[in-house]
Amino acid sequence: VLASALAMDKAFARRVFAAEGLPVAAGAAVRAGAVDEAPALLARLGSSLVVKPCRSGSAIGVTRLVHADVAALVRTLEEVWHLDDVAIVEELVPGKEITCAVLDVDGAVAFPVTEIASPNDAFYTYEARYAAGRSVHTCPAHLPPEVTARVQEVAVGAHRALGCRDLSRADFVVGEGGRVVLLEVNTMPGFTGTSLYPEALGVGGVAFPSLCDKLVRRAFARGATRRNEPRAFPK
């Protein structure tokens, strides 16, 4: 529960990631009404920004700003504050949108990395996530081996830093020169027909029925006991 709460609150998650030395974009959390912070944010982060609700998912409320001025940033902040009383403002890192699945059954293991392209959208929007054919997933991603290894290392590090168990999926941007930037972690990634997590597990050799079986058996073994003592799974 704590891991999911931390992951959902992007301000707290950013603090955890930074404390663990994981690479995050430069940014800040801005509380509702603090429009006077806009000039300093632009001076520190530049005019290309991502503004998003602190506690939301599926790219709901996410806006990208390019060549923003104070008025544009304030207007976008006010739009986000209709969804959440805290907005996250980060530098916009141009690059490939990347995600990495982690399965934690017998220790946390990162699976093949996926590159996400959204040819009809500015980025991986809500519509691109859930409409069939709206996005293109390339798994394994076309990245240099050392960059792939770094993404996988950070994905496992983020999983552990938040205290996740069983499964998670970390989202990244890989920018110029192979710069790896951790965006966020999803502690219960989608299992739909367009979902990235089961797709990556399949590429890594874990078929969907086997994945479900592993997760159910692990949960059953923990049981509902106070100390989570292992129990034998029925034949």
N, C-alpha and C positions, 0 to 999 in steps of 0.2 A: 504494500500500500504506500509506504513512504517513497519508494523508488518511483512509482507512478506519479505521485503528487509532486515530487521534485522535477521529474521530467516534464510534466505538464506546465509547471511554472518556469518559463524560460529565463526569468531574472535569476531565480535561485539556481537553476541548472547551469547557467553561465558561470556563476560563482564557484560551483562545485568543479566544473571542468577546468576553470582557470587555476583553482587551488591545486588541482592534480597535474598541472602543466600541460593540459590538452589544448590544442590550437583552436581558438575561437576568434571570430571577427571582432574588431574594435567596435564598441557600442556602449549603450547606456539604457537604463530603464527610466522612463519619464512618467511621473504620476499625472493624473488628470488635472488639467488647469495650469500646468507649469509651462505655459507658452513662452515665458521669458528665458527658458533654457535653449530655445531654438538657435539663436545666433552662435552660442558657444558650441553647440553640437555640430553645426555646419563648419565652424572654424577647426574643430578637432577631427571630424570624420570625413570632411569633404562634402561635395554637393551631389554625389551619387550614393544613394542610401536605400536601405530596406526598412520599412516601418511595418510593424505587425503587433497584434494583441499579445500580451504576455501569456495569457492562458487560453489558447485556442489551438486548433489543429486543422489538418487538411487544407492548409493555405487560405483558410477563411480570414478575410480582413487584411491580407498581406498586400502591400503596395510597394512598388519599386519607383524611386525617384531618380531622375538623371538631370543634372544641371539645376538642381533645386535651389530656390532662394528661401528666405525666411518665411515669406507668405505661403509658399507651397508646402513647406514642412509643417507650419502651424495648421494649415487646412487639413493635411493628412493626419496629423496627430489628433485633431478634433474628431475626424471620422473614426479613427481607431478607438478613441475613448467612448464612443457609443457602444462598442462591443466589450470593452474591458477598461477598468480604471487605471491600468498601467500599460503603456506602450513600450515596445522594444525598438530602439533605433540602432541600426548597425551600418557599418560601411558596406557598400555593395561591392562584392568581390566577383568580377566577371570570370566565367569559367564553366566547366562541365558540372552538371548536377549529377551527383553520385550518391548511391546508398549502399549500405553493407549490413547484411543480416548476421545476427549472432545467435547461436543455439547453445544453451547452457544446460546440458543434461549430465554429462560426465566431465564437467569443466567447460568454461566459455570458449567457443570456437567460432571464428569468423569464416563466413562462406564466401563464394565468389562475389566480387563487387559488380554492381550494376550501374550502367550509365543511363540516364533518363533524358530523352529528347522530346520536346513538345513543339513540333514544327508549326502548329497553328495557334500557339499561345506564346506570350512573352516569357513565361517560365512554367513550372509544373503547378498549374493552377488547380483549383477544386475540380473544374470541369475536366481537365486533362487527366486527373487521377481516377475518375470514376466512369467516364464515358469510353466504351470500347473503341479502340482504334485512335483515340485522341493523343496518346503518347506512344513512344517507341522505346522499348527497353533492350539494351544490349548487355548481355551477361554471358561471359565475363566482359567487363568494360575494356575498351581500348586505351589502356594506360601503361606507362612503363612499369616493369616489375617492381621497382623500388617504390613507386608511388602507390601501387596496389598494396604492397606490404605495409606501407605507412597507414593507409586508410584502414586496413584490417586491424592493425595494432591500436589505432585510436578508437575504433569501434568497440573493441574488447575493453580498452581502458575506460571508455565512457560507461559501458555496461557495468563494470565493476565499481566505478566511482559513485554511481547513483545507487548501488546496491540492488541491481536488477537480478532476477532469477528466471530461469527457463528460456526466455527469448527476449530479444529486442532488435530494433533496426535503427541504425544511426544514419543520419542524412548529412551530406557534405557538399561543398563546392571545391573543386580542384581547379585552382587558378593558374596564372602564368608561372612558368618555371616549376610546375609541380607542387605549388603551394597547397597544402591540405587544410581546409577550414571546416571545423565541426559546427554544424548548425543546430541540431537537436537530436533527441533520442525518443523513439516511439516504443513504449513498453508493451503495447498490445497491437502490433501491426496487423493490417488487414489480411483476411483470408478469402477474398473474393476472387472472381475470375480475372480481374485486372491487377491483382495485388502483387507487390514486389517480393514480399518475404517468401511465400511458398515457391515462387518462381526461382529465386536464387537457391533455395534449398534443393529444388529439383535438379538444377544444374550441378550442384555439389554432391549429388548422388542420394539425396534423401527424398523419396517420393512422398506425395501429400498424405496418403494413408499411413505411411510409416511415421511421418512427422507428427500427425495427430496422436498416433499410438504412443510415441515417446513422451509427448507432453501429458497425456492422460495418465500414463503409468507413473510418471514422476510426481504428478499432483496427488495421485492416490497413495503413493508411497509416503508422502509427507503426512497425509491423513489430516484429521481434524483434531488431533490430540494437542494438548497445551504445549508440549515440548517437540511437536512435529516428529515423533518417533516413527521410524520406518515400519511399514506394514507389508506383508506379503500380498502381491496382487493375485486375485483368484484365477485359477486355471480356466 
